[in-house]
């Protein structure tokens, strides 16, 4: 049963995050995916090839990454279960731990909130630039808070709900194949060159594997933000499709509704303004909204952990 593994992995990550000392020694497993992705891109993404050939190369590279990740982690899970027997679950929880980012995400967003609250806009811009892809050099305080809130909502899906969902569905291979796909999408899944057709497979596969987790993340954020009544639900249902992504709009719209503010809207990338539609209604984001967003995020993580824990205890009691 994967439920005890998922509950234990979430508890470990919530308690420890990914410690800086450990990162300094070992790095993070996602770094291995990045090396494979870069190596494949150097060899397969030929600029002199036709768009169809480049798309096929991207399909092959993405399939290779997922197959290697799935095969290796499946072999590890089979070996652990064979050697550890009934005590395999805590070992597998430790192996799944780095695939989850509940505490790690909180640790990245909290300094942005703290810098904004003490009026240190340069530091807030610097720290938010570590978790978003947009230009941050000229952001004012509301735009910085907005960027952090959007990243928090979307990353709740990417870093918490999705890996746990696929861990429950496919075991250790599910969680790590999800992380491999996420990493490929973030690195090469862009329409702009030098990726273009080459990144098509990574982007579309990421859309597919996030389809259910995104909606679950939106529901959890709505439940966690019920202090705002049904506003989160109403805005999520109405505005999720305003986002360019078929998935990111669900948690972002849920968070916007729960906070009673507008998210998304015009954003600059590489000096070019993208006139994106607004999600939500009400005023613009402010530093105190980021504090409330963190509180909603933590409640959503707690609710998810309680659900997993209750299911795990029920299974243990019935066994």
PECORPE-V940782 format. One record per backbone hydrogen bond with DSSP energy under -1.0 kcal/mol. CO is the residue of the C=O (numbers start at 1). NH is the residue of the N-H. If there is no record, write none. Layout:
co-><CO & CO>
nh-><NH & NH>
This chain:
co-><2 & 3 & 4 & 5 & 6 & 7 & 8 & 9 & 10 & 11 & 12 & 13 & 19 & 20 & 21 & 22 & 23 & 28 & 29 & 30 & 31 & 32 & 33 & 34 & 35 & 36 & 37 & 38 & 39 & 40 & 41 & 44 & 46 & 50 & 51 & 52 & 53 & 54 & 55 & 56 & 57 & 58 & 59 & 60 & 61 & 62 & 63 & 64 & 65 & 66 & 67 & 68 & 69 & 70 & 71 & 72 & 73 & 74 & 75 & 76 & 77 & 78 & 79 & 80 & 81 & 84 & 85 & 88 & 89 & 90 & 91 & 92 & 93 & 96 & 97 & 101 & 102 & 103 & 104 & 105 & 106 & 109 & 110 & 111 & 112 & 113 & 114 & 115 & 116 & 119 & 120 & 121 & 122 & 123 & 124 & 125 & 128 & 136 & 140 & 141 & 142 & 143 & 144 & 145 & 146 & 147 & 148 & 149 & 150 & 151 & 152 & 154 & 155 & 156 & 157 & 159 & 160 & 161 & 162 & 163 & 164 & 165 & 166 & 167 & 171 & 172 & 173 & 174 & 175 & 176 & 177 & 178 & 179 & 180 & 181 & 182 & 183 & 184 & 185 & 188 & 192 & 192 & 195 & 196 & 197 & 199 & 200 & 201 & 202 & 203 & 204 & 205 & 206 & 208 & 210 & 212 & 213 & 214 & 215 & 216 & 217 & 218 & 219 & 220 & 221 & 223 & 225 & 226 & 228 & 230 & 231 & 232 & 233 & 234 & 235 & 236 & 239 & 240 & 247 & 248 & 249 & 250 & 251 & 252 & 253 & 254 & 255 & 256 & 256 & 263 & 267 & 268 & 269 & 272 & 274 & 274 & 277 & 279 & 283 & 286 & 286 & 287 & 288 & 289 & 290 & 291 & 292 & 293 & 294 & 295 & 296 & 297 & 298 & 299 & 300 & 301 & 302 & 303 & 304 & 305 & 306 & 307 & 308 & 309 & 310 & 311 & 312 & 313 & 314 & 315>
nh-><6 & 7 & 8 & 9 & 10 & 11 & 12 & 13 & 14 & 15 & 16 & 17 & 23 & 24 & 25 & 26 & 27 & 31 & 32 & 34 & 35 & 36 & 37 & 38 & 39 & 40 & 41 & 42 & 43 & 44 & 45 & 46 & 49 & 54 & 55 & 56 & 57 & 58 & 59 & 60 & 61 & 62 & 63 & 64 & 65 & 66 & 67 & 68 & 69 & 70 & 71 & 72 & 73 & 74 & 75 & 76 & 77 & 78 & 79 & 80 & 81 & 82 & 83 & 84 & 85 & 87 & 88 & 92 & 93 & 94 & 95 & 96 & 97 & 99 & 100 & 105 & 106 & 107 & 108 & 109 & 110 & 113 & 114 & 115 & 116 & 117 & 118 & 120 & 119 & 121 & 124 & 125 & 126 & 127 & 128 & 129 & 131 & 139 & 144 & 145 & 146 & 147 & 148 & 149 & 150 & 151 & 152 & 153 & 154 & 155 & 156 & 158 & 159 & 161 & 162 & 101 & 164 & 165 & 166 & 167 & 168 & 169 & 170 & 171 & 175 & 176 & 177 & 178 & 179 & 180 & 181 & 182 & 183 & 184 & 185 & 186 & 187 & 188 & 189 & 190 & 195 & 196 & 198 & 199 & 200 & 203 & 204 & 205 & 206 & 207 & 208 & 209 & 210 & 211 & 214 & 216 & 217 & 218 & 219 & 220 & 221 & 222 & 223 & 224 & 225 & 226 & 228 & 229 & 231 & 234 & 235 & 236 & 237 & 238 & 239 & 240 & 242 & 243 & 250 & 252 & 253 & 254 & 255 & 256 & 257 & 258 & 259 & 260 & 261 & 279 & 274 & 135 & 272 & 269 & 267 & 276 & 265 & 263 & 262 & 289 & 290 & 291 & 292 & 293 & 294 & 295 & 296 & 297 & 298 & 299 & 300 & 301 & 302 & 303 & 304 & 305 & 306 & 307 & 308 & 309 & 310 & 311 & 312 & 313 & 314 & 315 & 316 & 317 & 318 & 319>
